[in-house]
């Protein structure tokens, strides 16, 4: 029986002992909806943990979610791995093929390369938290999953005297035959603040989360293959998060304008071609052997071929494009399958 992908999605808005946020609950719900519709995770294998709507204000002791709710997910994953090993079905001590982890809320950084996400019952003196990066590393190194993807939208205020929450699963070494990959992306680097903003739809969202979903929904696709890889998602996040920030935010040294992306396996396919919805476009050039540049609607170069063949076939998602050879150029739309949107484009 093939292993299932799993997802843990956490968004915390309400912090009675610190200060409330507006974006994390919306961002977590948006990511959860995406991962069960386009991310390949069945609903029964995806856990959404967010601040309850009816949570009483001001009561720190009863604030939810708490660390144990997150730990319950990891306990279940370990139980699945143990059951797989006992059943002798060839899956060994593995809980799934891919694990998606998304965390959004208040965060802190005890050191340069580590960070945690505060739980709802945290205060300035009681730093209840989940060290998501610790969990991602433990599950990857031990082979509980073949692929571990971690996304974290949280500030990384330096609190050097605070400890990250521990990982209760004992470390182990994955099999040498198990092919593994991982990808980590954080909204902010060490000692930087993450930004949330109101958007035209009336919702306040985290800038990193909005950029991430834009990339996963097709913005980060590879122009040749149509797939979204670790390499293309990293580039998309680094290039586009800053575009959502104001000039004042960009000038503020405390606010993160670029994410911290740890691209361990650049060729990892995060979203395959089928989920990106691209269409075949055949570009007919005036002659072979000329240099060709393809740009998107923002005139950003996405392909540069020198020399190109006379007929150039490519897959593109919906959008406006510009192709130029230096002597000739042509703007053309790709709006989906059908006449005028998928077919031959004559440059000259």
Secondary structure, DSSP 8 states (H G I E B T S, - for coil): -----EEEEEE----TTS---SSHHHHHHHHHHHHHHTSS--GGGEEEEE--TT--TT-STT-S--HHHHHHHHHHHHHHHHHHHHHTSS--S-SEEEEEEEEES-EEEEETTEEEEE-TT--SS---EE-HHHHHHHHHHTTSEEEEEEEEE---EE-TT-------S------TT---EEEEEESS-TT-B--EEE-TTS-EEEHHHHHHHHIIIIIT--TTT--EEHHHHHHHHHHHGGGGS-HHHHH-TTB-SS-EEE-S-TT-EEE-GGGT--EEEEEE-SSTT--EEEE-TT--EEEEESS--SEEEEEE-SEEEEEE-SS-EEEEEE-SSSTTTSSEEE--
